[in-house]
Each structure stands twice: as structure tokens, then as C-alpha cells.
């Protein structure tokens, strides 16, 4: 009963926090620098109300919806029980969680993983293949254009060459040694209320994702960044657990020590999950592109 009550409180906190992000009287803003490191002003995260002023408002809103409800809206491309917002929390508008707010100007960018320069569409498709354990989209498809439109909208007010001083995930103390046995204990204390003792997450009455599975056949695959202890531990440190403090969009993060976050990451990243199958995913994408071309 206590566990159910605590889960209900956290769900209400998440819903309230998301509303606060959209309705805040003091919207988030970040300093901007030029390439020389000089201050050139502040960037303010645009509100959803400003979307309606854009000529492609419908496309932008569609992109936002896809990023927040990816599994339900793109079931043929998402194999895991995950949404983009499972990692890019609070609509991609907050620090420490790979926010979207300055990403559009970072591409094209050299990718160490791909060993080539990639564009934003390729970066998004990388997430679909790995974090979503799914299938890439046609780069020119309506869903892809919509997601890029939303990310472009969030960069409104940023000069193209500006460096927005938004803080992303930070590395933890590299001298620490991960302890997955202690991580299992800590998982039960800090994570299981939302993600379950079995790590399989939680859905609502309609079957839509509330908290994603962290391992098993419905989780991200072994090619995802979150499968690596360094990435997972940093995400845990700065974003988990939620509803645990008064600050932050979800009252999230900054509760666990570096060691605790590292131990939890060591525990859940060693659990079974799907393997990465890039070849199969790319073949399916090519088949879809061919079918689409034949229909046109």
C-alpha cells in the first residue's frame, strides 16, 4: 500500500512539473557566448504558446508529440517500451538530460561511433536503432521532419554560431570502482518503486509507458549509450530518482553520490537485453524507402 501511495505521489509530481515547465512565469534561460567566448545575451526556452505563432505550428506540435509518445505513435519503428522522453526528460528542455534546446546547431557533426560526419536526422535514427531497439525512419519522412521542426523551434532566438551555456551530463569520479552487488540493494531502495523490482517499468491503464523498462526484451539494446556504465551512472546521478527534492523540473537527481549512481548503473547494465542488429534495421529502412518510392 505504501509503495502504491508513493508511486501515485510521484506520478502527480511528474504531471505537475511538466505543467510548470509549460506555464512558468519565469521561463528557463541560459547565457550565450560567441566563438571567442564573449557573452552575447541570454537564450530563453520558448513556451508552447509560441508554437502557435509559427507558420509550421502543426508540424512543430506533431514533432513534440512524437518525441513524448514515440512508442504509441511510431510502433513500427520502436521495438522497446521507450519514448524519446524516457531519456530526454521534460520535453528536452532541461539541463543534465541531453536536452534538445541547442542541439540543432550542433549538426552536421563528426560521430566517433559512425566514424563520419552525420546530420541531425542520422543522429535521431541512431537513437531509434539503439535506444529504441527499433528501425530507422526515412530521413525525409513526415515524422522525422516533425521532430526536427520541434528541435529547430526550441533553438528560436539563438544565433546559429552561439554557444548556449546549458549543462549536459557530467562525468563522475573515474577513480571509483563500481559494485553491482551494492547496486542491486540501492536499486531496490531508489529505483524499484517506478521501474519495478524486475526492472520492467510501469504502464498506465491504457498500456502507455509511464516508466520504461531498464532491462529485458522490451528495453534499449546493447548498442545504446545507456548500456554503458559511464553514461548510465551520470544520467542516474543527475536525473534520478524523481520527486525526491524541491528543485528541478521533476524534483529529480542530485540525491545519490557518485558511488551510489555508479553501483546502480553497474547492476542494471549487466542485466540481459536485446543485442544491436544494425544490419537488420538498415535493410528494413531501405525496403520501406523502396516501397514508398514505388507508391509515388
Secondary structure, DSSP 8 states (H G I E B T S, - for coil): -HHHHHHHHHHHHHHHHHHHHHH-SS--EEEEE-TTS-EEEEEE---GGGGGGSTTHHHHHHHHHHHHSHHHH-TTT--SS--GGGTSHHHHTSTTS--STTGGGG-SEEETTTTEEE-HHHHHHHHHHTTT-S----TTSHHHHHHHHHHHHHTTT--TT-EE---------TT----HHHHHHHHHHHTHHHH-TTS--EE-TTS-EEE--SSBTTS--TTSGGGSHHHHHHHHHHH-SSSSSSSSTTS-SS-S-HHHHHHHHHHHHTS-B----HHHHHHHHHHHHHHHHHH-
